[in-house]
């Protein structure tokens, strides 16, 4: 009888652990999705491709607004709530853009909030570079995140493709 009971327990425990797992995104998965859409948007801005940049923004916005990790976050809730509302505001402003210049103007705030998320939550899936263009944002300068060290400026695209420098590395 003990043998049968032991076999049943050994068969049930793995199945029970599968059902007990949390199905929401992890921080790493959530940031991975945000970064994938962000890099697609950045690359489209570099290429002066408004349509692709706008579609990537829609995907980014969907992850920001509808992901349980952003909405129902319990751990460090106060810090997260302030960051989440700023991110929602940034994507709403960018989402109302009707041309590439307006989208580029709002890309800086998305970058600022995404960098805060990376700093607050951590992200370890590959090296990234924080880059800076002193000419962006009306001469105030603006940052962006890149997977490559080579400068490819999303704020000016082909007009000033290589304007900027690497100011930080995220590992």
ChimeraX attribute file (.defattr): number of C-alpha atoms within 10 A of each C-alpha:
attribute: neighborCount
match mode: 1-to-1
recipient: residues
	/A:1	6
	/A:2	7
	/A:3	8
	/A:4	9
	/A:5	10
	/A:6	11
	/A:7	11
	/A:8	11
	/A:9	11
	/A:10	11
	/A:11	11
	/A:12	11
	/A:13	10
	/A:14	11
	/A:15	10
	/A:16	10
	/A:17	9
	/A:18	10
	/A:19	9
	/A:20	9
	/A:21	8
	/A:22	8
	/A:23	9
	/A:24	12
	/A:25	14
	/A:26	12
	/A:27	17
	/A:28	15
	/A:29	14
	/A:30	18
	/A:31	22
	/A:32	15
	/A:33	16
	/A:34	21
	/A:35	18
	/A:36	14
	/A:37	21
	/A:38	25
	/A:39	18
	/A:40	20
	/A:41	28
	/A:42	28
	/A:43	20
	/A:44	21
	/A:45	27
	/A:46	23
	/A:47	18
	/A:48	20
	/A:49	15
	/A:50	20
	/A:51	15
	/A:52	17
	/A:53	25
	/A:54	23
	/A:55	16
	/A:56	22
	/A:57	25
	/A:58	17
	/A:59	18
	/A:60	22
	/A:61	22
	/A:62	13
	/A:63	18
	/A:64	22
	/A:65	16
	/A:66	10
	/A:67	15
	/A:68	15
	/A:69	19
	/A:70	21
	/A:71	14
	/A:72	12
	/A:73	15
	/A:74	11
	/A:75	8
	/A:76	10
	/A:77	12
	/A:78	11
	/A:79	10
	/A:80	21
	/A:81	16
	/A:82	10
	/A:83	18
	/A:84	20
	/A:85	15
	/A:86	16
	/A:87	24
	/A:88	17
	/A:89	14
	/A:90	20
	/A:91	22
	/A:92	14
	/A:93	17
	/A:94	23
	/A:95	17
	/A:96	12
	/A:97	16
	/A:98	12
	/A:99	11
	/A:100	19
	/A:101	15
	/A:102	14
	/A:103	23
	/A:104	25
	/A:105	17
	/A:106	21
	/A:107	26
	/A:108	21
	/A:109	21
	/A:110	22
	/A:111	20
	/A:112	17
	/A:113	18
	/A:114	20
	/A:115	18
	/A:116	15
	/A:117	18
	/A:118	16
	/A:119	11
	/A:120	13
	/A:121	13
	/A:122	15
	/A:123	19
	/A:124	11
	/A:125	12
	/A:126	8
	/A:127	13
	/A:128	17
	/A:129	20
	/A:130	19
	/A:131	23
	/A:132	20
	/A:133	24
	/A:134	14
	/A:135	15
	/A:136	20
	/A:137	16
	/A:138	9
	/A:139	9
	/A:140	9
	/A:141	14
	/A:142	21
	/A:143	25
	/A:144	27
	/A:145	24
	/A:146	23
	/A:147	14
	/A:148	13
	/A:149	15
	/A:150	13
	/A:151	17
	/A:152	24
	/A:153	27
	/A:154	27
	/A:155	30
	/A:156	21
	/A:157	20
	/A:158	14
	/A:159	11
	/A:160	15
	/A:161	15
	/A:162	16
	/A:163	19
	/A:164	21
	/A:165	18
	/A:166	18
	/A:167	12
	/A:168	12
	/A:169	14
	/A:170	18
	/A:171	11
